């Protein structure tokens, strides 16, 4: 049961002063952090980005919601063993058939993954890690170190024998 009476005047005044001091300190801390982030981003030339955060003057930039992220941003797995949820189907579990391609939206170090079938991000659910095999992870460090080719790919080398066969 909560006490419903009035606070003594001294206690109420003390609480107001403490709340006011706390709000002032919080506002000063926020302003200092924003100023440091803006200064650091300008010094680094990041165009207003600092640690994944937008500077305050970038309010007109629209951030992506997790639901709006492109599918290829998520790790891709293939179902190698079919997974059928128990008889009482729960919307929380995702039924899988062998060969299904699934994008994983949960961390990859768990025993159960959460995700959706490639091409159908509306139906999401949980499924066991042991039923799938990882094909690609765009967020892995290996993906960052892959060589990037700019421009047209090199033409394949064709042997003289093949060239002679195509000329006749």
Secondary structure, 3 states (H helix, E strand, C coil): CCCCCCCCHHHHHHHHHHHHHHHHHHHHHHHHHHHHHHHHHHHHCCCCEECCEECHHHCCCCCCCHHHCCHHHCEEEEECCCECCCCCCCCCECCECCCCEEEECCCCCCCEEEEEECCEEEEEEEEEHHHEEEEECCCCHHHHCCCCCCCCCCCCCCCHHHHHHHHC
